[in-house]
Structure formats: C-alpha cells, structure tokens
Amino acid sequence: MPLSHDHIRTAVETYLARHPHEREQLGALLDALERPTDIASRTTFTGHVTCGAIVLDPLGRVLHVLHLASGKVLAPGGHADPSDESLAGTALRELHEETGIPPQAVTPWPGYETVPDW
C-alpha cells in the first residue's frame, strides 16, 4: 500500500511537535498534503517526498553515497515504492539498496525512535 497523505502528515506533525519553529519552512509540504496529487510518487514533478537515512558511525562520521544520476554526494535515500508502508521503512530500504547495510544493523538516535515515524 503506497504511503498516504495521512501517514506523511502524521509524521510531519509529529516532527513539528518537537520542532515548532520549523513550521514555516515546511509550509509548502503541508500545503501539498492538502491537494489530491500523490506527493509520494516520483512522477509528481511539482515536488514529491523522498526518504533518506542519516547514518553515523560510533566516531560521529556521517555516511554519504555518490548519487550516480546527479553526480552529488548525498545521504542514502530515494523514492518510495508502492510496497513501502512507512517513511522510515522507505529510508531503511533505500539505505540497504544503496549501501548493503541491513535495516536490523541500524539503531535510531536516542530520543528519536518515533520521530518522524520509526
């Protein structure tokens, strides 16, 4: 079942409950969630949701990958697939696809186990 607007909205609102000062910066996303366009689809060219994983090792180094299409060095991540059921699940799937790191090897940052939707 593809990611729904309600699922994405809940994740954003959960995040904003912790970081209310960022509501203005997320205004365009909140507005997009009010429209019928599928913002989890890569074919929505006005803008769409992607999911990424920020991975730190015990020394605090951040994992980056070379994005072959753009030539940029980015955090691992990408588009939701129709089978993805959560934003965190999408991020973990993309992390595994791009780096080989299995989801069970990843531990959420303490205090953020459910933000946005682990």
CORKA-V122533 format. One record per residue. SS is DSSP state (@ for helix, = for strand, . for the rest). D_LAST is the distance of its C-alpha to the last C-alpha in Angstrom with 2 decimals. Layout:
ss:SS d_last:D_LAST
ss:SS d_last:D_LAST
//
This chain:
ss:. d_last:17.48
ss:. d_last:16.80
ss:. d_last:14.20
ss:. d_last:16.00
ss:@ d_last:17.01
ss:@ d_last:15.80
ss:@ d_last:12.17
ss:@ d_last:12.49
ss:@ d_last:14.58
ss:@ d_last:12.25
ss:@ d_last:9.52
ss:@ d_last:12.62
ss:@ d_last:14.16
ss:@ d_last:11.35
ss:@ d_last:11.61
ss:@ d_last:15.36
ss:@ d_last:15.64
ss:@ d_last:14.95
ss:. d_last:16.93
ss:@ d_last:19.60
ss:@ d_last:21.95
ss:@ d_last:20.03
ss:. d_last:20.69
ss:. d_last:23.82
ss:. d_last:22.28
ss:. d_last:19.78
ss:@ d_last:22.70
ss:@ d_last:23.32
ss:@ d_last:19.82
ss:@ d_last:20.21
ss:@ d_last:23.69
ss:@ d_last:22.66
ss:. d_last:20.37
ss:. d_last:23.65
ss:. d_last:25.44
ss:. d_last:25.55
ss:. d_last:24.84
ss:. d_last:21.89
ss:. d_last:19.95
ss:. d_last:17.54
ss:. d_last:20.75
ss:. d_last:22.21
ss:. d_last:25.56
ss:. d_last:25.00
ss:. d_last:26.98
ss:. d_last:26.98
ss:. d_last:23.42
ss:. d_last:20.16
ss:. d_last:16.44
ss:= d_last:15.31
ss:= d_last:12.10
ss:= d_last:12.39
ss:. d_last:11.23
ss:. d_last:13.03
ss:. d_last:14.06
ss:= d_last:16.39
ss:. d_last:18.76
ss:. d_last:20.34
ss:. d_last:22.96
ss:. d_last:20.70
ss:. d_last:21.53
ss:= d_last:19.27
ss:. d_last:19.08
ss:. d_last:20.69
ss:= d_last:22.06
ss:= d_last:25.15
ss:. d_last:24.51
ss:. d_last:27.60
ss:. d_last:28.15
ss:. d_last:28.08
ss:. d_last:29.26
ss:. d_last:26.73
ss:= d_last:24.68
ss:= d_last:21.02
ss:. d_last:17.52
ss:. d_last:16.43
ss:= d_last:15.09
ss:= d_last:16.67
ss:= d_last:17.09
ss:. d_last:15.31
ss:. d_last:17.35
ss:. d_last:18.54
ss:. d_last:16.84
ss:. d_last:13.24
ss:. d_last:11.41
ss:. d_last:8.23
ss:@ d_last:7.93
ss:@ d_last:5.26
ss:@ d_last:7.68
ss:@ d_last:10.45
ss:@ d_last:9.82
ss:@ d_last:9.78
ss:@ d_last:12.76
ss:@ d_last:14.51
ss:@ d_last:14.15
ss:@ d_last:15.73
ss:@ d_last:18.33
ss:@ d_last:19.39
ss:@ d_last:19.48
ss:. d_last:19.52
ss:. d_last:16.75
ss:. d_last:15.13
ss:@ d_last:11.38
ss:@ d_last:12.44
ss:@ d_last:14.05
ss:. d_last:11.06
ss:. d_last:9.94
ss:. d_last:7.57
ss:. d_last:10.22
ss:. d_last:11.62
ss:. d_last:11.17
ss:. d_last:8.04
ss:. d_last:5.64
ss:. d_last:4.65
ss:. d_last:6.30
ss:. d_last:6.40
ss:. d_last:3.77
ss:. d_last:0.00
//
